[in-house]
């Protein structure tokens, strides 16, 4: 394990020496922290780009600023970073934890956040070890299908509570846009603006990364392809990829309509 490379990656992702992006505050951060402090693993699950990583940063920021926790008592590892690619099994996770302890020399029970943890084989055993020995407060993030599958439920039975992160609701969307509605008179005064934003919300949805972007279409197309490819085709080992893509487009194009098996069969390409 390249110790220096790992340390540089940890420095880049953590609040030890600098502020990290925390975005707009959402209620999920309190839920996550309450679960962690109760001695359970907080499973933060949800669709890609719904804001799971940002919520981890919000929890850490709260711990440091509001509860005056030493920044080095927080440890965030984002396994999307290629510098953590060699941390691919539970044994190496324990080695990384040892590096963290040796370098920080911090005393106390740390708050550990494992982002996109599904990339590490056997991570469930590592997390269970920390929880059972009351060695750390732990939160993990990943896709719903990965976190909730059989092995996780078996290894972490009775030790984890899930928090599902969704894209923005319309009320959150308005707040992201700087529109504060506290009274009925506010609603009436900004009625036309709110109607316009609602149509935009219906068209582009509530993914935080999309809301204030100038390239909404490109982000959504890329997100759609990532979900279909990585979370469905790859994870489920789909062999007929073309038919799966055609089927997904059919469902998206027919939202709110009744769908029959005959209609589905007509939309799929002939093998």
Buried (B, 14 or more C-beta within 10 A) or exposed (E): EEEEEBBEBBEBBBBBEEEBEBBBBBEBBEBBBEBBEEEBBBBBBBBBBBBBBBBBBBBBBBBBEEEEBBBBBBBBBBBEBEBBEBBBBBEBBEBBBEBBEEBBEBEEEBBBBBBBBBBBEBBBBBBBBBBEEEEBBBBBBBBBEBBBEEEBEEBBEEBBBBBBBEBBEEEBBBBBBEBEBEEEEEEEEBEEEBEEBEEBBEEBBBBBBBBEBEEBEEBBEEBBEEBBBEBBBEBEEBEEEEBBBBBBEBEEEEEEEEEEEEEBEEBBEEE
